[in-house]
Amino acid sequence: PQCKVVVGGPHPTLLPEQTLKSENIDLAVRGEGERTFLNLIKAIENNDDLQNVKGISFKQNGKIYHNPAQEFIEDLDEIPFPARELLMNPKNYTSEDMGAIMTSRGCPFNCSYCCHPWGRRVRHRSVRNVIEEIKQVKNKYGTKQFEFKDDTFTVNKKWVMEFSARLISEKVKINWSCTTRVDLLDEESVKLMKKSGCNVIKLGIETGSEKILKETKKGVTFEQMKESARLLNKYKIFWSGYFMVGLPTETEEDIKKTYEFMKELNPYYAGLGVYNPFPQTELFEEGVEMGLLHPEVDLEHFFKTNPKDYFFIDPCRRVARIEKEKFDELVNFLMNEFHRHNTKIKNIIRRGWARKLTYLQEPYLMFADIRKAFKWRMGKQ
């Protein structure tokens, strides 16, 4: 009972008041945790006043306090590399698992469905610092396939060009993947990224409907999507296109356009998700105004509700203009069609070819992927 229970992450950052209503939680770290959590531990050890610790919310004498926010860490190189050696049950992780890296924090765009716990100003680690971590992980764990988890990896073209050139000049032979936007790719950068080992790029396409695309406020065009697809196909980079259905104002016609656009773009892999609302986003507020979402819910709601239904007043009514039966029918149709697309022999072979360097390093991963692909072809997992 005397143990201090501290939580952090997106939920306590966006909803700290609600989080601390749990009798089992004492403190919440909001936003970036490295500096805040260290200061909190020191304050607890020294029995200092918690009200002096920026970036936390806490309970004291039955009252909840929210301290001022902690300033963002300006020099991300100050943060030590993740202590991968401290992972529990390390044998459960592949070399590829160890290759997850973040090179930046923040996203400057205003997509209406997305929240920004790290703010809209992008802060980058130095190229030198990132390559040092890559070399360390490669030497220690034999990692050949790295994945950069940045929100928008190519937001700074100069940084990406320097990074790719350094990988080449220093003969760091790896493969790597990233996530970015269709308006942040051009032939010069794609060509150099491919040469430096980039073998997978993930793009958010979202929709095939002009109306819904405007509502997402991504600020991209269908022509830019087609141009990115052409570029990545030209340089034979395995690319994934991610689509979304179920936005509040979506119609049956909008959903059908998304399906048709997926077929037109023909990505190597097509991902499909049903929209989930996040607090403090424009689409969330729109859903509240339309009577689809609760502006607030009790903490107990999260313990007894399917995660895909959080905040919905009636989970059977996810969109305003489509009845539940029809919406479910459309989603099931798209899921099946996307699955059929992804399990085409050609697309499975493309994915395997993109991972050949990893297979040479760890052949058992190839056999695991073959088994997975076989099961995948036989039906949905």
Steps between C-alpha positions, in 0.01 A plus 500: 500500500791739555641441152475803271321402178595722206353482147592678179429501128229641273197431722634669819634783284165573335274407794698539826198593713312189396809279540558604859144417599621142523569414863797292384690787336692765694677704235492560125790614284374716214677537166870416466594284793880487513571822689170511688520146635861547613406820685202323655715215633746747651214692665356182652843384621569838663144543628475829306176681419348336192346830395850604387524216245398622154302269272320289759147468634452346843266442791554647843255498790217397270562781249643476148771745398628572148844660498620720212626311194862398469685671217584277205855364481666718237811286442376144450862380484507546879267202542691171542430216258226262620636235740399207284704266718251556783207351308344205679525162324745627233483167314144590401631786284646472152784715373237688299305580819813668636517726194214735593636856515358852521701780339262789571204616705206713392291541186428836332177398326138556596320174418157523658509145642843522665618645832844646571638406847848601376386821337509618140863614502731220387819438697763277341783299643826561318586266214819404684304401811254283306771320305687435823192326640456299178862379518463411867184296442642335188820395680324380815194328356593436137209714381475544123143636478429828681168681530478874563190578705486875437157648425631643171853382423568713190363829636853648478645412159845636585520273806386194302750566219787540748392186688479291183833631370672422833368144502654455156832674567552317831403167338227429756331217313147471632143509376257746650136604488314818586162671499438827317258704288447501124588870472841445663653268242681595182722314256828634636429390857337167408795406280754571777284337769481182292877502446559532875286195579140625523284205401157582649302827509158535665262769380173626644254515209184497715225535239401506135231765557581863426247612761643281777858588404415867555348415838821328611689827432809307394576763237588247229350417160418180315753598235773507765392154614523367144840663447638345820370159393669545161831599659508213749406250232774639273766446767346168609452603862238290675233746607188479711195721461280543807131580463227594748120474499233607745556874532192678641361644174602213271243354262471166324621668182810637678592152624460352152732770363763399754482140378528605135794730575684221681467286186622788284806573715575127536740519800711195582311489830170674578404554863145581605386642832166612641525854636540532877449846653772660714424781748638845423470451125281689257313189384429407862334835560304458178379160620386654829308773317331239279385304805721199421752533785506567874715806574617322817463151646565347841817300552294183549381540142842388373492180706170378361501631143657357186794732412358560151184644661655748745303828528216389271157575645363205303763265347237397248503856363857583401415720201209735458378396156537120488298248699694247706408197289609673180818638658599154630429354157723759332783454751490121465507532122801733510684286754458196277605687188804655666595154632464354151721777361771449762513123456561506128807287434673795331459725804615231744812438289567876486488518878735205536745646248509828692604305812774290338783658701320410822446144379870459424581609854228293669367225268243385759315829446454408134339169592284673761383748236429219252282324757325828575442570131357150449257543788418848374414364155273239656294763681508800732699468821 
